[in-house]
């Protein structure tokens, strides 16, 4: 069995308790445990001296994870779980990685041993609770976003073209607003997405990145109800606190034109080759 020894000590602990919990002291105690087992050998010692346990951004930890993915390790040993990480979230993620690559994990002073049936049971219980916490957190986030939407507040993400963000709220971007209005008016007047695209191209109007507007972006703008001062979340529409760019009537007219085109396509889409194919016997 190839064993990986992981040791860590923060700068504060290293200074205050060097004699008892330094990386070297942890290593010696773990090696003594390995010697007491049959057919176990130390593959490598991974040591992060002076690194916090609050995250996984540590050189030895990253090296350990890479070796796990290369299937070089069967068992990981630490002196205490908090030497691995102090973050419950990171601990659950690490356990999932260990499980995926069939690597056992042992904390020699806390009787946490996933190589035993009871240890695996405890691991599964922990992972179940971790999944529960993730789902609970997701529900809390969803509830928060619903409440924000009901209040007419923007839920974040990519700021829609035509607006700018200030204090987590959407405000009118005057220059971009003119482009949005041009898109709607041209589309309603011509009834054509292609002609709207060509008009923007003719006027050399560019997006925020300095690129010409694509047809897909124009299509998205024409379908986005946010431009009427509304907020949409989870298929529900709420009155927003931001200012509208196009009127409700103009927006609805654009939707009707789009629906009519879709209906027309559905009528003819199955008959594109009508009259061109004949059956022979």
Helices and strands as residue ranges (DSSP letters): E 2-9, H 11-16, H 18-21, H 23-35, E 41-49, H 59-69, E 75-78, H 81-84, H 88-100, E 104-107, E 112-113, H 117-150, E 163-166, E 169-172, H 174-190, H 193-202, H 215-223, G 225-228, E 230-233, E 236-239, H 248-268, G 269-271
